[in-house]
């Protein structure tokens, strides 16, 4: 069975693909609020910085620039950044060091939550950390594997994330 790519992703996919990271950010802020108000504020600013970084470095060069991609960021990017070159996106080399900041979105609240649990055990914190892990690993894997990547036109042209995570060559 041939899987076709979307020229414009359905709205329900955009919704689902945004609910997972927003839930991760919200849970991360909730957990880190155990350290006071300043820590979750800095965490959310970090999350915002990551989103802007993705728009500027990736979305501006993506095939879906000014289109409805699976995350909706193609349209959002066009509001703030000039169009780049999708071929440049395809040729870009991404390393584990490049994606480390993205992983830290889940690592910061996970480590913070463990510290809080050592200081003062709390079932709500345990539950939030379990949901965070499920979303960060299972939720993201489902989104990438079932909703986004297999329907992505940019992926046909070349995707640096696919090269890194799946070992695909251009």
N, C-alpha and C positions, 0 to 999 in steps of 0.2 A: 504494500500500500504506500503510495507516494504522499508525503506530507507537503502540503502547499504552504507557502509563506503568506503572511498578511501584508497587504499594502497599508491597511489601517486596522489596528487591533480592535476587537470588540470591547465595548465599555466595561463589561463584567470582568474581563481579564485585567484591564487597567485598575479597576477597583480592588480586586484580589491582590494584585501585585503591589499595590500601595498599602494595603491593610497590614501586611506582614512587617515591613520595615517600620511603619508608624507604631505598630504594637510593640516591636522590639525597643524603639526609642522610648515609648511611654513606660514600659516595664523597667527599662534601664534607669530612667529618671526616678521612678517610684522606689526602686531598690536603693539607689544612691541617695535618696532623700533621708535615709537613715543616718547620714553624715551631716545633715543640716541642709540649708537652702542653697548654699553656694556651690556645692559639688554637683547637684543635678543641673543647675543653670549652666555650669561650664561643660557638662556632658552634652546637654542639648545644643549648646553653641558649637561643640565639636561635631555633632551630628549634622548641623546646618552647614558647617564648613565642608564636610564630606560631600553633601549633596551638591553644593556649589562647585566643588572640585570635579565631580562627575560630569556635571553639565558642561563645564568649561573644557575639560580634557577629553571627554569621550563623546557626549551627546552632540557637541558642535560639529564633530567630524563624522557623525553617524548618518547612514542612509535615511534614518527616520527623523532627521532634523526638520522641524516644522510640520511633522506628521504625527499621527496618533500611534506611538509605539506602545509596547506592552506595559510600560510604566507611565506613559503620558509625558515623559520628560522631553521628548522631541519637540512638542509644542511649547512647553515651558522654556526650553533652551532658546528657542527662536525669539522669545520675548526679551532676552537679556544678552545674548551672545551672537556674534556674526557666524555665518555658515562657514564651516571648514571643508575638508576634502574626505569623502568616505574611503577613498583609496589609502589615504594617510592613516586612517583608522585601522584599515585592514593590515597595513604593513607594520603597525606599531608593535613593539615587543613589550610585553608585560611580564614582570618578575614577581616573585613572592613578596619582595620588599614593597612593590607598588600596591599590592592588595592588603598588606598588613594593616594600614589605617582602617580599612573596612572591617577587618576581623576584630579590631579593638572596640568597635561599637558594642559587641557582645562580651568581650573579655573584661572590659572595665566594670560593668555591673556584676558580672559573674564573680570576679575577684573581690569586689566591694561587698557583695552579698555574703560570700564565704567569711570575710572578716567580720561582718556584722553578726553572722550566725555564731562565730566563735565567741564574740563579746557578749551576745545576748540572744540565745536561740529563739526563733520565731517561725511558726508554721506558715504564716502568710509569706514570709521571705523565701522559705523552702519552695512553696508552690509557685511563686513568681519566678524563681530561678529555674525550676523545672519547665515552666512554660517558655521562658527565654531560650533555654537550650533546645527545646522542641521546635520553636520558631526559627532560631538561628540556623539549625542544621536541617531538620525535616522540612520546615516551611520554605526556606530558600531553595532547597534541593527540588521540591515539588514545583515551585514557580519556575525555576530555570529549566528543569527537565521536562515538564509537562505543558507549561503555558507559554513561555517566552522563546527560548532558544530554537526549538524545533520549527517554529513558524517565522523566524527572523530572516528578513531579506539581507540584512547586513551580514548575518552569519554565512550566507552563501558567498558573499564577496570576500569574507575573511573577518575573523573576530579574534582579537588578542586574548580575550578571556578563555575562549574555547581552546586556543593553542596551549594556554597554561594549564587549565584544569583537565582537559580531555586529551592532551598530548597531540592535538591535530596540527598538521602542517598546513601552510598556506598553499 
